[in-house]
């Protein structure tokens, strides 16, 4: 079974494919880290706003922010 490629051509092809896959995996990891950082920041700010609503005894704002907190936790499983 001869497909017309030499061993060196196949080795080069394998190396190029591996580099592409590695680059793609790095991009995915970077995206995951960025999204996780954004989520962490948003949750921190939301927690601060919830605390503020509790401190000022603002029930409506507390309920609204608590619902938002619950939705974030449902969406991202945290």
C-alpha positions as CSV (number, residue, x, y, z in Angstrom):
1,X,0.0,0.0,0.0
2,X,1.9,3.0,-1.3
3,X,0.3,6.4,-0.9
4,X,3.2,8.3,-2.5
5,X,4.6,10.0,0.6
6,X,8.0,9.4,1.8
7,X,8.8,8.9,5.5
8,X,10.2,12.4,5.9
9,X,7.1,13.9,4.3
10,X,4.9,12.0,6.6
11,X,7.0,13.0,9.6
12,X,6.8,16.7,8.6
13,X,3.1,16.4,8.1
14,X,2.6,14.8,11.5
15,X,4.7,17.6,13.1
16,X,2.7,20.3,11.4
17,X,-0.6,18.7,12.5
18,X,0.7,18.4,16.1
19,X,1.7,22.1,16.1
20,X,-1.7,23.1,14.8
21,X,-3.5,21.0,17.5
22,X,-1.2,22.3,20.2
23,X,-1.9,25.9,19.1
24,X,-5.6,25.2,19.1
25,X,-5.5,23.7,22.6
26,X,-3.5,26.7,23.9
27,X,-6.2,29.1,22.4
28,X,-8.9,27.0,24.2
29,X,-7.1,27.2,27.5
30,X,-6.6,30.9,27.2
31,X,-10.3,31.4,26.4
32,X,-11.3,29.3,29.4
33,X,-9.0,31.3,31.7
34,X,-10.4,34.6,30.4
35,X,-14.0,33.5,30.8
36,X,-13.4,32.1,34.3
37,X,-11.7,35.4,35.3
38,X,-14.7,37.4,34.0
39,X,-17.2,35.1,35.8
40,X,-15.2,35.4,39.1
41,X,-15.1,39.2,38.8
42,X,-18.8,39.4,38.1
43,X,-19.7,37.2,41.0
44,X,-17.5,39.2,43.3
45,X,-19.1,42.4,42.3
46,X,-22.6,40.9,42.5
47,X,-21.8,39.6,46.0
48,X,-20.7,43.1,47.0
49,X,-24.0,44.5,45.7
50,X,-25.9,41.8,47.6
51,X,-24.1,42.7,50.8
52,X,-24.8,46.4,50.2
53,X,-28.5,45.6,49.7
54,X,-28.6,43.7,53.0
55,X,-26.8,46.5,54.8
56,X,-29.3,49.1,53.6
57,X,-32.2,46.6,54.1
58,X,-33.3,47.1,50.5
59,X,-35.5,44.0,50.0
60,X,-36.4,44.6,46.4
61,X,-32.8,45.1,45.3
62,X,-31.7,42.1,47.4
63,X,-34.4,39.9,45.8
64,X,-33.4,41.1,42.3
65,X,-29.7,40.5,42.9
66,X,-30.3,37.2,44.6
67,X,-32.2,36.0,41.5
68,X,-29.3,37.2,39.3
69,X,-26.9,35.2,41.5
70,X,-29.0,32.1,41.3
71,X,-29.2,32.4,37.5
72,X,-25.5,32.7,37.2
73,X,-25.0,29.7,39.3
74,X,-27.5,27.7,37.2
75,X,-25.9,28.7,33.9
76,X,-22.3,28.0,35.0
77,X,-22.9,25.3,37.5
78,X,-21.0,27.1,40.3
